[in-house]
Amino acid sequence: AAKWFRKAADRGHQESQFQLGEFYTIGQGVEKDVVEAYKWYSRAGAFGNQKALERRKGLTRYGLNPAGLAKAKKLVEAFKPSSK
């Protein structure tokens, strides 16, 4: 499922971006990665998904540290939706 959510999320689909944040937070279908979770929650939040922004705030409970946060913010800035 993560593969298909990723394809849609890469194209800018907000619900898929939120779901990928969930997957990366707990490691469901992907390796757990709170930096990636932050990125996807941020993208979904940029489209107005308040739940994604709330989940993003809680990522420190899952191991997001200041260095990871800085890396995640760079990923968010660099994200460009795919046209493929």
C-alpha positions as CSV (number, residue, x, y, z in Angstrom):
1,A,0.0,0.0,0.0
2,A,2.9,2.4,0.8
3,K,4.1,2.1,-2.8
4,W,0.7,3.4,-4.2
5,F,0.4,6.1,-1.5
6,R,3.9,7.3,-2.4
7,K,3.0,7.6,-6.1
8,A,0.0,9.7,-5.3
9,A,1.8,11.7,-2.6
10,D,4.6,12.5,-5.0
11,R,2.0,14.0,-7.3
12,G,0.7,16.2,-4.5
13,H,-2.3,14.2,-3.2
14,Q,-2.8,15.6,0.3
15,E,-4.5,12.5,1.8
16,S,-1.8,10.2,0.5
17,Q,0.8,12.6,2.0
18,F,-0.9,12.4,5.4
19,Q,-1.0,8.6,5.1
20,L,2.7,8.3,4.3
21,G,3.4,10.4,7.4
22,E,1.5,7.8,9.4
23,F,3.3,5.0,7.7
24,Y,6.8,6.5,8.4
25,T,5.9,7.4,12.0
26,I,5.3,3.8,13.0
27,G,7.1,1.9,10.2
28,Q,4.1,0.4,8.6
29,G,5.0,-0.9,5.1
30,V,8.2,1.2,5.2
31,E,11.1,1.5,7.5
32,K,10.3,3.9,10.4
33,D,11.7,7.3,9.6
34,V,10.5,10.3,11.6
35,V,12.3,12.7,9.2
36,E,10.3,11.4,6.3
37,A,7.2,11.5,8.5
38,Y,7.8,15.1,9.2
39,K,8.2,15.9,5.5
40,W,4.9,14.2,4.5
41,Y,2.9,15.6,7.4
42,S,4.3,19.1,6.4
43,R,3.2,18.6,2.8
44,A,-0.3,17.5,3.9
45,G,-0.4,20.4,6.3
46,A,0.4,22.9,3.5
47,F,-2.9,21.8,1.9
48,G,-4.8,22.6,5.1
49,N,-4.7,19.2,6.8
50,Q,-4.8,20.2,10.5
51,K,-4.5,16.6,11.7
52,A,-1.2,16.3,9.8
53,L,0.1,19.4,11.5
54,E,-0.9,18.1,14.9
55,R,0.8,14.7,14.3
56,R,3.9,16.5,13.1
57,K,4.1,18.3,16.5
58,G,4.2,14.9,18.3
59,L,7.1,13.4,16.3
60,T,9.5,14.1,19.2
61,R,7.8,11.2,21.0
62,Y,8.9,9.0,18.1
63,G,12.6,10.2,18.1
64,L,12.7,13.4,16.1
65,N,15.6,15.3,17.5
66,P,16.9,18.8,16.5
67,A,19.3,17.5,13.9
68,G,16.5,15.4,12.3
69,L,14.2,18.4,12.4
70,A,16.7,20.5,10.5
71,K,17.1,17.8,7.9
72,A,13.3,17.4,7.6
73,K,12.8,21.1,7.1
74,K,15.3,21.0,4.2
75,L,13.4,18.1,2.7
76,V,10.1,20.0,2.9
77,E,11.7,23.1,1.2
78,A,13.1,20.9,-1.6
79,F,10.0,18.9,-2.3
80,K,8.6,19.3,-5.8
81,P,5.5,17.4,-6.9
82,S,6.1,14.8,-9.6
83,S,4.3,15.0,-12.9
84,K,4.9,11.3,-13.5
